[in-house]
Amino acid sequence: MSVLRQGSRGNEVRDLQQRLTAKGHDTNGVDGIFGGDTYTAVCAFQRASGLSVDGIVGNDTWSALLSTATPTGPVPATPDTNGWRAALQAQQAGVEWVAQHQQWATDCIPPDTSDAQRTAAEWMIGLIGIQEDLGANKGTALTPGLIQPYIDYWSIAGLDALMWCVLTAWAAYMEGKGGNYLDKQDWKNTDLCPLGNWWGSAYDTYTVAIEKGCWVPIDAIDTLTPARLCGAILVKNNRDGSDAAAASTGNRWPGHGDLYIGVDATAPGKILVVGGNLGNTCKAKLARTGEYLGLVLLQ
């Protein structure tokens, strides 16, 4: 295999992009052009694989990419909140890149963040690998353990529109606060959930957080340190919303939620988040702050 770097083009670059994507590192498309997004994905893969991080795909990086072995490494413990841990681990075992993503995200937690924020971040990182296999916004194979109790709380039959990306982020937030997202009283306790009786969508997070005075517009993110931001719930802007609700918010359509983890030194200008429903799977990814409308801080 050839040595590839920024500026390289051709079928080998296409193969590289496909392999990176399959291992959970998004190249923003497979076009055969080694650009900035591919460079960022290569650096993230190298770091997760314990390789020298230089963004150049040489022998060691190719060997790691071509390996089919499941990476090993420290995996943050996921609290067995209500008995679904075994099912989670079984599902994670079938996803090759889980340990890589967990180690990558764990390494990005700011060292000076608070215990509460670290708890939230590690709880979310522990969910990496959960797959939404029952259809869009219908939960996962772990529904009986992770999502169903929440649905039962609200007595919503079917709940086809459940945004489990946001639910998992809020579950991590609640765990960081010392609460239990399966406890009805905790949702009503505004010290644990500033929204109070939150329902379950990115749109509700956006509108209710503004109403409750705990919304931080994305423009303010540059004034906050990564340690302050760790554990915050980010609400993504789906700008192509065309219905009445989107129009009523000036085409600022809250359509997805992630949990802020930290920054990767190899990817300047980007942040590392963990989100459910990223390609129907909970995973870590690099994102630009401009993708989001704002956030709700944990502390």
Protein Blocks (a to p, Z undefined) as FASTA:
>chain_A
ZZddehiacjklmmmmmmmmmnopaehiaehpacfklmmmmmmmmmmnopacehpacfkl
mmmmmpcbdceddddddddfkopmmmmmmmmmmpmklmmmmmmmmmmpcfkbcfklmmmm
mmmmmmgoiacfebghibpfklmmmmmmmmmmnopghjlmbcfklmmmmmmmmmmnopaf
kbmklmmmmklmmngopfbiaklmmmmmmmnopaccfklmmmpcfklmgopacddddfkb
cbfklmmnoopacfbdcddfbdcfklghiacdddehihhiacdddddfklpgbdcdfZZ
